[in-house]
Structures are given as structure tokens and as C-alpha cells.
Amino acid sequence: MSSEQSEPTVITLNDTNSIQILAQYIEVAQQKGAFLLGEAELLKRAIDFLINKVPDNEITSDVAKNLLIQGVTKGQKSGSYTLNDASLLSKVVQFVGNTLPQVPQEQSSSQQAAPQQAAPQQAAAQQATVQQMDDLSDLAEPIPLKPKEV
């Protein structure tokens, strides 16, 4: 008897398949009731723009990608995904987020005079944003015990 172990599936992310993965998981979250009707309509427009190439005067490629990232994040907050799915989505969101242009922060006149000081401040702001996104402190809270019923 030979026992065959299945090899883990390896997915190489690119712009096309990452968008398709996000769209599929938005569908999963929608089926579990994660979105309000207005949100669902906006997500549908973003998916149509990116995948089906439907023109939209209000949505650009970057806006549509941001909407998809927000959609899967809201789906995760509502508990729509398994742990394995959420792990995959974390990698996809990071990949898509890295392809988006960074929004430059407006520099005040004092920052323009000292551009060397602006870089550490921007790095600290980005670090704080990443920490907020990855904050798992709620998981550290103790779980209340229910009394045993006799």
C-alpha cells in the first residue's frame, strides 16, 4: 500500500489572478451577508471595471482595487472566511496593496525645509498604519467562562 500525500497548492500571484481571487472572496462574503446593498453595488461595479472591462466614469483601476481590498476586509470582520482562506487573502491583499501607488502626504513648509526629517515621519506613519491593520490585541482578551449547568 502506498500512501499518497497531496502536495500543497502553490499560487503565484499576478495582477490578474489576485483580482480574481479578491472577487471570488467578495462573492463568498456577500453570500454570508457581509455587505449592505449600496456596498454590494459598488463592489459589483469595481469587479465589472477590473475583470469585465466595463467602463465607469467614477472608478479608476486603483480605486477599484482599493474597494476590493476593503470588501474582503469587511468580509473577514464579519467572519465569512475560514482561517486558511483568511491566510490566503492576507497575502493577496498585501500583493495588491503593494501594486497601488502610495498617496503622497502634503508637506508643510517646515517639512519642505527639512526633507530628511519628513522621511522618518512618513515611515513612522506607515508603520502605525500597518500595526493598526495587523492589531490582534482583541484576541488576547480573556474568554469569559460560562458556568456549568448541573
QUIZI-V486369 format. One record per pair of residues at least 12 apart in sequence whose C-alpha atoms are under 6 Angstrom apart, sorted by the first residue. I is the first residue (numbers start at 1). J is the second residue. If there is no record, write none. Layout:
# QUIZI-V486369
i,j
I,J
I,J
This chain:
# QUIZI-V486369
i,j
18,92
26,72
29,75
29,80
34,75
34,78
46,64
